[in-house]
Structures are given as C-alpha cells and as structure tokens.
C-alpha cells in the first residue's frame, strides 16, 4: 500500500473530523440518504452521456465522473459514521458473502 493510501477506517475518521470542524454537524440520516440518491443520479447522468446514447450538455464532461464518485463515497461514509457501521467490516463481510454465493456462478455463465 502506498503511503498516501488510506484505509476505510481512516476514511471514516477523516470524514468525521471534516464534519466536526467544517461541516458543523451531520445532516440527518434521511437527509444524507436523499443527498446520496442525488449524487448517484448525477453520476448516472454523466455515465449515460459518456457510455450511453445521450450527448453532453453545455458545461458537462466525462471529467466530472471522478468527482461524482468522490461525492458518493463521502456521503456514504457520513451515513456509515452516523449509524456506527464500520465500512471496513461491511466490505469484508460483503466480499465473503458474494464469494460464497457466486464462487462458480460467473465462471459458468455463457454470457460472460
């Protein structure tokens, strides 16, 4: 791991520190869920233009995609922090669940 890389635990701490010092406080969980959906919609709009059939509007570009992914990760981290959920723990659990469920599923999929 590069020394500039951060763990998910460090990410959660960094976002929490930002909220406490700059953001004043967390928005409510419901507000953050609405913001998360909004950010996913913004990413979807850009993806539809880059990879789908729509063209970019004035002022939009595919170069905004990383920023939208960052916004999604930030708000998702806020939600995890608010609910006392360790992102490190849940991603490990999710990978284990998916591995058990899909161990041979994708290998045996003729569509892939």
DRENLUM-756778 format. One record per atom (N, C-alpha, C): residue number from 1; residue in one letter; atom name; x, y, z. Coordinates in Angstrom, 3 decimals. Atoms other than C-alpha are relative to their C-alpha. Last residue first. Example, Ala and Ser with C-alpha at 12.3 -4.5 7.8 and 13.67 -1.06 7.14 Angstrom:
<atoms>
+-------+-------+-------+----------+----------+----------+
! vexke ! lovex ! nukol !     east !    north !       up !
+-------+-------+-------+----------+----------+----------+
!     2 !     S !     N !   -0.820 !   -1.190 !   -0.060 !
!     2 !     S !    CA !   13.670 !   -1.060 !    7.140 !
!     2 !     S !     C !   -0.770 !    1.090 !    0.730 !
!     1 !     A !     N !    0.890 !   -1.190 !    0.000 !
!     1 !     A !    CA !   12.300 !   -4.500 !    7.800 !
!     1 !     A !     C !    0.900 !    1.200 !    0.000 !
+-------+-------+-------+----------+----------+----------+
</atoms>
This chain:
<atoms>
+-------+-------+-------+----------+----------+----------+
! vexke ! lovex ! nukol !     east !    north !       up !
+-------+-------+-------+----------+----------+----------+
!   112 !     X !     N !   -1.243 !   -0.704 !   -0.322 !
!   112 !     X !    CA !  -19.618 !  -13.781 !  -19.864 !
!   112 !     X !     C !    1.138 !   -0.642 !   -0.737 !
!   111 !     X !     N !    0.106 !   -1.386 !    0.487 !
!   111 !     X !    CA !  -22.945 !  -14.762 !  -21.395 !
!   111 !     X !     C !    1.283 !    0.779 !    0.263 !
!   110 !     X !     N !   -0.420 !   -0.071 !    1.415 !
!   110 !     X !    CA !  -22.011 !  -18.455 !  -21.007 !
!   110 !     X !     C !   -0.080 !    1.417 !   -0.574 !
!   109 !     X !     N !    0.973 !   -0.819 !    0.734 !
!   109 !     X !    CA !  -22.196 !  -18.034 !  -17.200 !
!   109 !     X !     C !    0.462 !    0.137 !   -1.454 !
!   108 !     X !     N !    0.874 !    0.889 !    0.777 !
!   108 !     X !    CA !  -20.289 !  -20.909 !  -15.588 !
!   108 !     X !     C !   -1.050 !    0.742 !   -0.813 !
!   107 !     X !     N !   -0.850 !    0.851 !    0.828 !
!   107 !     X !    CA !  -17.394 !  -18.770 !  -14.344 !
!   107 !     X !     C !   -0.835 !   -0.879 !   -0.932 !
!   106 !     X !     N !   -0.452 !   -0.813 !    1.137 !
!   106 !     X !    CA !  -19.921 !  -16.203 !  -13.136 !
!   106 !     X !     C !    0.900 !   -0.812 !   -0.936 !
!   105 !     X !     N !    1.101 !   -0.559 !    0.792 !
!   105 !     X !    CA !  -21.802 !  -18.658 !  -10.922 !
!   105 !     X !     C !    0.489 !    0.742 !   -1.241 !
!   104 !     X !     N !   -0.044 !    0.571 !    1.350 !
!   104 !     X !    CA !  -18.804 !  -20.637 !   -9.724 !
!   104 !     X !     C !   -1.032 !    0.606 !   -0.937 !
!   103 !     X !     N !   -1.289 !    0.643 !    0.241 !
!   103 !     X !    CA !  -17.947 !  -18.847 !   -6.471 !
!   103 !     X !     C !    0.115 !   -0.553 !   -1.417 !
!   102 !     X !     N !   -0.323 !   -0.073 !    1.431 !
!   102 !     X !    CA !  -21.009 !  -16.581 !   -6.696 !
!   102 !     X !     C !    1.280 !   -0.720 !   -0.390 !
!   101 !     X !     N !    1.164 !    0.086 !    0.882 !
!   101 !     X !    CA !  -22.788 !  -17.139 !   -3.375 !
!   101 !     X !     C !    0.396 !   -0.185 !   -1.468 !
!   100 !     X !     N !    0.720 !    1.246 !   -0.290 !
!   100 !     X !    CA !  -19.734 !  -17.901 !   -1.231 !
!   100 !     X !     C !   -1.143 !   -0.201 !   -0.999 !
!    99 !     X !     N !   -0.872 !    1.104 !    0.386 !
!    99 !     X !    CA !  -17.670 !  -15.168 !   -2.875 !
!    99 !     X !     C !   -0.711 !   -1.335 !    0.207 !
!    98 !     X !     N !    0.024 !    0.107 !    1.459 !
!    98 !     X !    CA !  -20.526 !  -12.675 !   -2.657 !
!    98 !     X !     C !    0.854 !   -1.159 !   -0.497 !
!    97 !     X !     N !    1.343 !    0.407 !    0.423 !
!    97 !     X !    CA !  -20.986 !  -13.300 !    1.070 !
!    97 !     X !     C !   -0.047 !   -0.220 !   -1.509 !
!    96 !     X !     N !    0.164 !    1.404 !   -0.396 !
!    96 !     X !    CA !  -17.232 !  -13.124 !    1.761 !
!    96 !     X !     C !   -1.347 !   -0.539 !   -0.468 !
!    95 !     X !     N !   -0.856 !    0.783 !    0.901 !
!    95 !     X !    CA !  -16.932 !   -9.898 !   -0.248 !
!    95 !     X !     C !   -0.119 !   -1.485 !    0.326 !
!    94 !     X !     N !    0.646 !    0.044 !    1.315 !
!    94 !     X !    CA !  -19.927 !   -8.458 !    1.610 !
!    94 !     X !     C !    0.827 !   -0.817 !   -0.992 !
!    93 !     X !     N !    1.158 !    0.885 !   -0.084 !
!    93 !     X !    CA !  -18.486 !   -9.349 !    5.018 !
!    93 !     X !     C !   -0.675 !   -0.157 !   -1.362 !
!    92 !     X !     N !   -0.530 !    1.354 !   -0.177 !
!    92 !     X !    CA !  -15.143 !   -7.737 !    4.194 !
!    92 !     X !     C !   -1.132 !   -1.016 !    0.001 !
!    91 !     X !     N !   -0.510 !    0.398 !    1.318 !
!    91 !     X !    CA !  -16.960 !   -4.689 !    2.829 !
!    91 !     X !     C !    0.617 !   -1.390 !    0.075 !
!    90 !     X !     N !    1.074 !    0.364 !    0.924 !
!    90 !     X !    CA !  -19.093 !   -4.498 !    5.973 !
!    90 !     X !     C !    0.524 !   -0.393 !   -1.372 !
!    89 !     X !     N !    0.659 !    1.262 !   -0.347 !
!    89 !     X !    CA !  -16.168 !   -4.692 !    8.390 !
!    89 !     X !     C !   -1.041 !   -0.400 !   -1.037 !
!    88 !     X !     N !   -1.003 !    1.061 !    0.133 !
!    88 !     X !    CA !  -14.078 !   -1.990 !    6.704 !
!    88 !     X !     C !   -0.653 !   -1.358 !    0.264 !
!    87 !     X !     N !   -0.046 !    0.320 !    1.428 !
!    87 !     X !    CA !  -17.142 !    0.236 !    6.334 !
!    87 !     X !     C !    0.996 !   -1.127 !   -0.269 !
!    86 !     X !     N !   -1.368 !    0.027 !    0.499 !
!    86 !     X !    CA !  -17.585 !    0.064 !   10.094 !
!    86 !     X !     C !   -0.018 !   -0.409 !   -1.467 !
!    85 !     X !     N !   -0.343 !    1.153 !    0.835 !
!    85 !     X !    CA !  -21.179 !    0.995 !   10.870 !
!    85 !     X !     C !    1.437 !    0.135 !   -0.481 !
!    84 !     X !     N !   -0.975 !    0.812 !   -0.726 !
!    84 !     X !    CA !  -21.956 !    3.332 !   13.767 !
!    84 !     X !     C !    0.396 !   -1.262 !   -0.741 !
!    83 !     X !     N !    0.651 !    1.222 !   -0.460 !
!    83 !     X !    CA !  -25.126 !    4.608 !   12.108 !
!    83 !     X !     C !    0.953 !   -0.926 !    0.735 !
!    82 !     X !     N !    1.176 !   -0.322 !   -0.796 !
!    82 !     X !    CA !  -23.895 !    8.185 !   11.746 !
!    82 !     X !     C !   -0.643 !   -1.232 !    0.615 !
!    81 !     X !     N !   -0.417 !   -0.605 !   -1.272 !
!    81 !     X !    CA !  -20.462 !    7.056 !   10.600 !
!    81 !     X !     C !   -1.203 !    0.248 !    0.909 !
!    80 !     X !     N !   -0.607 !    1.076 !   -0.794 !
!    80 !     X !    CA !  -21.913 !    4.749 !    7.940 !
!    80 !     X !     C !    0.413 !    0.534 !    1.367 !
!    79 !     X !     N !    1.072 !    0.886 !   -0.465 !
!    79 !     X !    CA !  -24.156 !    7.562 !    6.695 !
!    79 !     X !     C !    0.549 !   -1.126 !    0.873 !
!    78 !     X !     N !    0.770 !   -0.717 !   -1.026 !
!    78 !     X !    CA !  -21.264 !   10.006 !    6.528 !
!    78 !     X !     C !   -1.088 !   -0.896 !    0.565 !
!    77 !     X !     N !   -0.812 !    0.042 !   -1.214 !
!    77 !     X !    CA !  -19.182 !    7.429 !    4.653 !
!    77 !     X !     C !   -0.692 !    0.735 !    1.139 !
!    76 !     X !     N !    0.149 !    1.361 !   -0.510 !
!    76 !     X !    CA !  -21.959 !    7.047 !    2.088 !
!    76 !     X !     C !    0.792 !   -0.177 !    1.294 !
!    75 !     X !     N !    1.312 !    0.057 !   -0.645 !
!    75 !     X !    CA !  -21.969 !   10.843 !    1.727 !
!    75 !     X !     C !   -0.256 !   -1.396 !    0.565 !
!    74 !     X !     N !    0.047 !   -0.886 !   -1.159 !
!    74 !     X !    CA !  -18.222 !   10.952 !    1.073 !
!    74 !     X !     C !   -1.324 !   -0.139 !    0.739 !
!    73 !     X !     N !   -0.761 !    0.639 !   -1.070 !
!    73 !     X !    CA !  -18.216 !    7.919 !   -1.231 !
!    73 !     X !     C !   -0.043 !    0.837 !    1.278 !
!    72 !     X !     N !    0.755 !    1.168 !   -0.458 !
!    72 !     X !    CA !  -20.983 !    9.401 !   -3.356 !
!    72 !     X !     C !    0.708 !   -0.659 !    1.175 !
!    71 !     X !     N !    1.154 !   -0.509 !   -0.750 !
!    71 !     X !    CA !  -19.213 !   12.767 !   -3.586 !
!    71 !     X !     C !   -0.819 !   -1.159 !    0.575 !
!    70 !     X !     N !   -0.484 !   -0.506 !   -1.287 !
!    70 !     X !    CA !  -15.980 !   11.033 !   -4.592 !
!    70 !     X !     C !   -1.136 !    0.513 !    0.864 !
!    69 !     X !     N !   -0.290 !    1.209 !   -0.774 !
!    69 !     X !    CA !  -17.805 !    9.108 !   -7.334 !
!    69 !     X !     C !    0.510 !    0.397 !    1.382 !
!    68 !     X !     N !    1.294 !    0.538 !   -0.427 !
!    68 !     X !    CA !  -19.217 !   12.440 !   -8.527 !
!    68 !     X !     C !    0.189 !   -1.281 !    0.811 !
!    67 !     X !     N !    0.511 !   -0.873 !   -1.047 !
!    67 !     X !    CA !  -15.735 !   13.964 !   -8.600 !
!    67 !     X !     C !   -1.332 !   -0.515 !    0.530 !
!    66 !     X !     N !   -0.700 !    0.279 !   -1.263 !
!    66 !     X !    CA !  -14.381 !   11.003 !  -10.565 !
!    66 !     X !     C !   -0.506 !    0.848 !    1.169 !
!    65 !     X !     N !    0.367 !    1.300 !   -0.570 !
!    65 !     X !    CA !  -17.185 !   11.425 !  -13.163 !
!    65 !     X !     C !    0.772 !   -0.300 !    1.283 !
!    64 !     X !     N !    0.678 !   -0.208 !   -1.278 !
!    64 !     X !    CA !  -16.640 !   15.173 !  -13.754 !
!    64 !     X !     C !   -0.314 !   -1.323 !    0.705 !
!    63 !     X !     N !   -1.019 !   -0.276 !   -1.013 !
!    63 !     X !    CA !  -14.040 !   14.532 !  -16.480 !
!    63 !     X !     C !   -0.609 !    0.239 !    1.375 !
!    62 !     X !     N !   -0.333 !    1.271 !   -0.638 !
!    62 !     X !    CA !  -16.835 !   12.953 !  -18.528 !
!    62 !     X !     C !    1.049 !    0.201 !    1.092 !
!    61 !     X !     N !   -1.034 !    0.792 !    0.656 !
!    61 !     X !    CA !  -17.989 !   16.469 !  -19.294 !
!    61 !     X !     C !    0.254 !   -1.267 !    0.785 !
!    60 !     X !     N !   -0.200 !    1.352 !   -0.501 !
!    60 !     X !    CA !  -20.886 !   18.816 !  -18.603 !
!    60 !     X !     C !    1.159 !   -0.665 !   -0.730 !
!    59 !     X !     N !   -0.511 !   -0.039 !   -1.358 !
!    59 !     X !    CA !  -20.831 !   22.589 !  -19.084 !
!    59 !     X !     C !    0.208 !   -1.368 !    0.625 !
!    58 !     X !     N !   -1.007 !   -1.031 !   -0.206 !
!    58 !     X !    CA !  -23.049 !   22.549 !  -22.167 !
!    58 !     X !     C !    0.412 !    0.010 !    1.471 !
!    57 !     X !     N !    0.528 !   -1.353 !    0.055 !
!    57 !     X !    CA !  -24.984 !   19.312 !  -22.272 !
!    57 !     X !     C !    1.158 !    0.965 !    0.198 !
!    56 !     X !     N !   -0.229 !   -0.903 !   -1.120 !
!    56 !     X !    CA !  -23.232 !   16.048 !  -23.027 !
!    56 !     X !     C !   -0.666 !    1.340 !   -0.254 !
!    55 !     X !     N !   -1.180 !   -0.844 !    0.157 !
!    55 !     X !    CA !  -24.774 !   13.724 !  -25.590 !
!    55 !     X !     C !    0.110 !    0.916 !    1.211 !
!    54 !     X !     N !    0.191 !   -1.434 !   -0.134 !
!    54 !     X !    CA !  -27.134 !   10.865 !  -24.826 !
!    54 !     X !     C !    1.312 !    0.745 !   -0.228 !
!    53 !     X !     N !    0.365 !   -0.636 !    1.264 !
!    53 !     X !    CA !  -26.795 !    7.369 !  -26.256 !
!    53 !     X !     C !   -0.181 !    1.509 !    0.087 !
!    52 !     X !     N !    1.309 !    0.255 !    0.600 !
!    52 !     X !    CA !  -24.977 !    5.697 !  -23.437 !
!    52 !     X !     C !   -0.203 !    0.822 !   -1.255 !
!    51 !     X !     N !    0.083 !    1.385 !    0.469 !
!    51 !     X !    CA !  -21.351 !    5.426 !  -22.318 !
!    51 !     X !     C !   -1.322 !   -0.329 !   -0.680 !
!    50 !     X !     N !   -1.285 !    0.542 !    0.464 !
!    50 !     X !    CA !  -20.333 !    9.057 !  -21.814 !
!    50 !     X !     C !   -0.160 !   -1.371 !   -0.650 !
!    49 !     X !     N !   -0.537 !   -0.812 !    1.084 !
!    49 !     X !    CA !  -23.765 !   10.700 !  -21.678 !
!    49 !     X !     C !    1.307 !   -0.568 !   -0.545 !
!    48 !     X !     N !    0.894 !    0.131 !    1.156 !
!    48 !     X !    CA !  -25.474 !    7.984 !  -19.707 !
!    48 !     X !     C !    0.527 !    0.798 !   -1.191 !
!    47 !     X !     N !   -0.271 !    1.307 !    0.594 !
!    47 !     X !    CA !  -22.456 !    7.878 !  -17.372 !
!    47 !     X !     C !   -0.866 !   -0.220 !   -1.252 !
!    46 !     X !     N !   -1.272 !   -0.071 !    0.726 !
!    46 !     X !    CA !  -22.761 !   11.621 !  -16.757 !
!    46 !     X !     C !    0.335 !   -1.317 !   -0.692 !
!    45 !     X !     N !    0.159 !   -0.919 !    1.128 !
!    45 !     X !    CA !  -26.449 !   11.379 !  -15.866 !
!    45 !     X !     C !    1.277 !    0.051 !   -0.837 !
!    44 !     X !     N !    0.763 !    0.692 !    1.039 !
!    44 !     X !    CA !  -25.848 !    8.312 !  -13.713 !
!    44 !     X !     C !   -0.160 !    0.870 !   -1.240 !
!    43 !     X !     N !   -0.919 !    0.943 !    0.646 !
!    43 !     X !    CA !  -23.147 !   10.117 !  -11.738 !
!    43 !     X !     C !   -0.701 !   -0.700 !   -1.154 !
!    42 !     X !     N !   -0.956 !   -0.826 !    0.749 !
!    42 !     X !    CA !  -25.553 !   12.983 !  -11.050 !
!    42 !     X !     C !    1.020 !   -0.872 !   -0.711 !
!    41 !     X !     N !    0.665 !   -0.501 !    1.202 !
!    41 !     X !    CA !  -28.264 !   10.498 !  -10.078 !
!    41 !     X !     C !    0.929 !    0.846 !   -0.858 !
!    40 !     X !     N !    0.024 !    1.152 !    0.908 !
!    40 !     X !    CA !  -25.878 !    8.774 !   -7.673 !
!    40 !     X !     C !   -0.683 !    0.403 !   -1.311 !
!    39 !     X !     N !   -1.358 !    0.152 !    0.541 !
!    39 !     X !    CA !  -25.247 !   12.205 !   -6.117 !
!    39 !     X !     C !    0.083 !   -1.185 !   -0.969 !
!    38 !     X !     N !   -0.256 !   -1.111 !    0.923 !
!    38 !     X !    CA !  -28.990 !   12.832 !   -5.714 !
!    38 !     X !     C !    1.376 !   -0.146 !   -0.656 !
!    37 !     X !     N !    0.774 !    0.307 !    1.203 !
!    37 !     X !    CA !  -29.511 !    9.395 !   -4.162 !
!    37 !     X !     C !    0.217 !    1.076 !   -1.055 !
!    36 !     X !     N !   -0.655 !    1.131 !    0.658 !
!    36 !     X !    CA !  -26.713 !   10.127 !   -1.693 !
!    36 !     X !     C !   -0.709 !   -0.361 !   -1.305 !
!    35 !     X !     N !   -1.191 !   -0.548 !    0.666 !
!    35 !     X !    CA !  -28.210 !   13.543 !   -0.887 !
!    35 !     X !     C !    0.732 !   -1.098 !   -0.749 !
!    34 !     X !     N !    0.487 !   -0.769 !    1.150 !
!    34 !     X !    CA !  -31.584 !   11.903 !   -0.145 !
!    34 !     X !     C !    1.172 !    0.591 !   -0.785 !
!    33 !     X !     N !    0.452 !    0.980 !    0.979 !
!    33 !     X !    CA !  -29.842 !    9.362 !    2.094 !
!    33 !     X !     C !   -0.489 !    0.703 !   -1.264 !
!    32 !     X !     N !   -1.183 !    0.548 !    0.667 !
!    32 !     X !    CA !  -27.984 !   12.202 !    3.802 !
!    32 !     X !     C !   -0.372 !   -1.086 !   -1.008 !
!    31 !     X !     N !   -0.526 !   -1.027 !    0.908 !
!    31 !     X !    CA !  -31.281 !   13.971 !    4.503 !
!    31 !     X !     C !    1.212 !   -0.535 !   -0.743 !
!    30 !     X !     N !    0.910 !   -0.068 !    1.133 !
!    30 !     X !    CA !  -32.723 !   10.754 !    5.940 !
!    30 !     X !     C !    0.448 !    1.048 !   -1.020 !
!    29 !     X !     N !   -0.210 !    1.175 !    0.845 !
!    29 !     X !    CA !  -29.669 !   10.216 !    8.129 !
!    29 !     X !     C !   -0.898 !    0.051 !   -1.236 !
!    28 !     X !     N !    0.708 !    1.193 !   -0.450 !
!    28 !     X !    CA !  -29.943 !   13.750 !    9.469 !
!    28 !     X !     C !    0.257 !   -1.147 !   -0.976 !
!    27 !     X !     N !    1.409 !   -0.120 !    0.339 !
!    27 !     X !    CA !  -27.242 !   16.186 !    8.407 !
!    27 !     X !     C !   -0.685 !   -1.253 !    0.531 !
!    26 !     X !     N !    0.574 !    0.844 !    1.041 !
!    26 !     X !    CA !  -24.017 !   15.675 !   10.312 !
!    26 !     X !     C !   -1.426 !    0.453 !   -0.298 !
!    25 !     X !     N !    0.611 !    1.229 !   -0.510 !
!    25 !     X !    CA !  -22.648 !   18.589 !   12.276 !
!    25 !     X !     C !   -0.482 !   -0.823 !   -1.194 !
!    24 !     X !     N !    0.720 !   -0.339 !   -1.227 !
!    24 !     X !    CA !  -20.544 !   21.770 !   11.873 !
!    24 !     X !     C !   -0.633 !   -1.236 !    0.634 !
!    23 !     X !     N !    1.412 !    0.217 !    0.293 !
!    23 !     X !    CA !  -19.429 !   20.814 !    8.333 !
!    23 !     X !     C !   -0.931 !    0.312 !    1.157 !
!    22 !     X !     N !    0.418 !   -0.857 !    1.111 !
!    22 !     X !    CA !  -16.000 !   22.334 !    8.805 !
!    22 !     X !     C !   -1.499 !   -0.099 !   -0.255 !
!    21 !     X !     N !   -0.729 !   -1.272 !    0.051 !
!    21 !     X !    CA !  -14.611 !   21.037 !   12.105 !
!    21 !     X !     C !   -0.510 !    0.961 !   -1.067 !
!    20 !     X !     N !   -0.072 !   -0.665 !   -1.308 !
!    20 !     X !    CA !  -16.917 !   18.181 !   13.174 !
!    20 !     X !     C !    0.648 !    1.378 !   -0.076 !
!    19 !     X !     N !    1.349 !   -0.375 !   -0.419 !
!    19 !     X !    CA !  -17.841 !   17.133 !    9.614 !
!    19 !     X !     C !    0.053 !    0.812 !    1.291 !
!    18 !     X !     N !    0.448 !   -1.084 !    0.870 !
!    18 !     X !    CA !  -14.222 !   17.211 !    8.498 !
!    18 !     X !     C !   -1.379 !    0.485 !    0.432 !
!    17 !     X !     N !   -0.734 !   -1.202 !   -0.392 !
!    17 !     X !    CA !  -13.122 !   15.134 !   11.507 !
!    17 !     X !     C !   -0.452 !    1.206 !   -0.826 !
!    16 !     X !     N !    0.554 !   -0.454 !   -1.283 !
!    16 !     X !    CA !  -15.872 !   12.604 !   10.751 !
!    16 !     X !     C !    0.694 !    1.282 !    0.484 !
!    15 !     X !     N !    1.296 !   -0.625 !    0.289 !
!    15 !     X !    CA !  -14.769 !   12.413 !    7.110 !
!    15 !     X !     C !   -0.619 !    0.524 !    1.290 !
!    14 !     X !     N !   -0.264 !   -1.267 !    0.692 !
!    14 !     X !    CA !  -11.170 !   11.798 !    8.192 !
!    14 !     X !     C !   -1.299 !    0.733 !   -0.324 !
!    13 !     X !     N !   -0.503 !   -0.986 !   -0.965 !
!    13 !     X !    CA !  -12.180 !    9.167 !   10.742 !
!    13 !     X !     C !    0.211 !    1.363 !   -0.648 !
!    12 !     X !     N !    1.101 !   -0.348 !   -0.897 !
!    12 !     X !    CA !  -14.301 !    7.283 !    8.217 !
!    12 !     X !     C !    0.425 !    1.031 !    1.035 !
!    11 !     X !     N !    0.961 !   -0.806 !    0.753 !
!    11 !     X !    CA !  -11.525 !    7.458 !    5.648 !
!    11 !     X !     C !   -1.151 !    0.432 !    0.906 !
!    10 !     X !     N !   -0.570 !   -1.345 !    0.060 !
!    10 !     X !    CA !   -9.007 !    6.198 !    8.212 !
!    10 !     X !     C !   -0.933 !    0.944 !   -0.752 !
!     9 !     X !     N !    0.104 !   -0.564 !   -1.352 !
!     9 !     X !    CA !  -11.253 !    3.209 !    8.904 !
!     9 !     X !     C !    0.553 !    1.421 !    0.039 !
!     8 !     X !     N !    1.382 !   -0.434 !   -0.181 !
!     8 !     X !    CA !  -11.605 !    2.619 !    5.163 !
!     8 !     X !     C !   -0.210 !    0.590 !    1.387 !
!     7 !     X !     N !    0.914 !    1.106 !   -0.224 !
!     7 !     X !    CA !   -7.847 !    2.536 !    4.909 !
!     7 !     X !     C !   -1.416 !    0.544 !    0.102 !
!     6 !     X !     N !    0.610 !    0.029 !   -1.327 !
!     6 !     X !    CA !   -5.860 !    5.369 !    3.407 !
!     6 !     X !     C !   -0.926 !   -1.212 !    0.091 !
!     5 !     X !     N !    1.261 !    0.724 !   -0.078 !
!     5 !     X !    CA !   -3.384 !    5.388 !    0.550 !
!     5 !     X !     C !   -0.545 !    0.074 !    1.421 !
!     4 !     X !     N !    1.087 !   -0.964 !    0.156 !
!     4 !     X !    CA !   -0.720 !    8.128 !    0.505 !
!     4 !     X !     C !   -1.370 !   -0.665 !    0.060 !
!     3 !     X !     N !    0.142 !   -0.754 !   -1.247 !
!     3 !     X !    CA !    1.895 !    5.752 !    1.960 !
!     3 !     X !     C !   -1.079 !    1.069 !   -0.089 !
!     2 !     X !     N !   -0.708 !   -1.268 !    0.104 !
!     2 !     X !    CA !    1.286 !    3.433 !   -0.992 !
!     2 !     X !     C !   -0.237 !    0.799 !    1.281 !
!     1 !     X !     N !    0.846 !   -1.180 !    0.000 !
!     1 !     X !    CA !    0.000 !    0.000 !    0.000 !
!     1 !     X !     C !    0.893 !    1.245 !    0.000 !
+-------+-------+-------+----------+----------+----------+
</atoms>
